[in-house]
Amino acid sequence: MQNKKYSKLLRNSSTKTRIRYSETDQMGVVYHGNYAQFFELGRTEWLRSLGVTYKDMEISGIMLPVISLHCNFIKSALYDDVLTIKTFLKKKPLVKIEFDYEITNQNNELICTGNTVLAFMERKTMKPTRCPNYLLEGLGF
């Protein structure tokens, strides 16, 4: 039987997006720089699944800049593909929050994997701070 906190800690979300023409190069392949935006879409929807938005966090004085981003390209995504972005919380957030990603196409072929690390920062001081309690509570901590 899984520990309730453990299952919440590994909370994940999934969202879909269709590749637009403007996201591709002349060959119809998704430009590599767009994957950072796909990861952001995944994180945004992950937060939303907890009832939190970036806007809410910023209003409360918390910023979340990306401090690390890594992407492993496995297969090309193409114009009009429907991608599924799976976002996984890697561990309990403290001053940083870390996510892993898997992106697959409509044929369930793995397109890429990735990882981002973001830091919780106080908006006024731009100094690191701990993960807000409302987010920890939403995760069951």
N, C-alpha and C positions, 0 to 999 in steps of 0.2 A: 504494500500500500504506500502511495506517495505521500510524503510530508506536504501538508497544505501550503506552508511557506515556500517549500522548494518548487512546487508546481506553479505558484504565482511568480516566483523569482524568474523562472524560465518562460514567463509570459511572452507570447509572440503575437504578431498580427500579420495580416496579408491584405494587400491591395492590388488592384489591376490598373494598368494604363495602356493605351494604344499608341504606338509610335507614329508621330506626325512627320510629314515630309520635311518640315523645318529642322527636325532632330537628326537628319541623315546627311551623309556626304553624297557626292556625285554618283557613287556606286550603290546608293540605297542602304548603306550600312550606318547604324547609329554611331554618331561621333562619340569618341571615348569620354569627352568632358561631360556628357549628359548623365553619366552614371552617378556622379555626385548628386545631381538633382533627383534621380530615382531613389537614392538612399535617403535624401531629405524627405521625399514624399512618404517613404516607408516609416521614417521616424515620426513625422507629423501625424500619420494615421495611427501609429502605435500609441502616441500620447493621447490622441482623441479617444481611443478605445478605453482609456483610463478616466475619461471625462476632463482632460486637461488640454489646453491649447498653448502654442507658443505665445500667442497674444495675452492669454491669462497670466502666463509666467512673467512676461515683460511688464505687464501692469503691476504685478506684485514685486517688481524690482529684480527679477532674476533673468540673466541672459545665459545662452547656451552656445558659445562659439565652438566650432569644430577645431580640435587640436591635433587630430590624426585621422587620415583617411587612407585606406588600402583597398585596392580592387584587383581581383584575379579574373582576367578575361578568358573564357573557355570557348565560346561560340559566338558568332556575330548575331546581333539582333538586327532585324531588317524593317524597312518601311512597312507599316500597317500590321506588324506583329502585335499581339496582345501579350504584354508581359505581366507576370505575377511577381510582386516584390514581397518577399517574406522577411520580416524583421524580428530579430530575437534579442532580448535583453541578455547580455552575457553574464553579468553578476550584479550583486546588490550595489546600487549607486551610493557613493559617498560624496566626494568632491568632484568626481568624474562619473560619467555614465558611458557605458560601452555597449555597442550593438554589433551583431553579426547580421549579414544579409545573404539571401539566395534569390537570384532572379532567374525565372524560367519563362519559356515562351508558351504559346498556346498548345504546343505539342508536348509540353512538360519536359522539354530539353533544357538542361542547365546552361544558362547564358553566362552568368558570372557569380562569383561570391565576393563578399567584401566585409569590411570592418570599419567602424568609426568610433572615435573617442571624443566626447564633448566635455567641457568643464563648466560647472555651475559658477557663475560670476555675479557679484552684486552690481547692479546697473549703475548706482551712484559712484561707487569707489573703483569699479572695474577690477576688484580683487576676488580671488577664489572664495567660495563659500560652500557650505554643506548642502547636500540635496534637500530640497524643501520637504517638510514633514508631510504635507498633503500628498506628495508623490510617493513617499515611502509608505504611507497609510494605504494608498490606492493599490500598492503592490503587496500589502499584507505584512509589512514590517512594523 
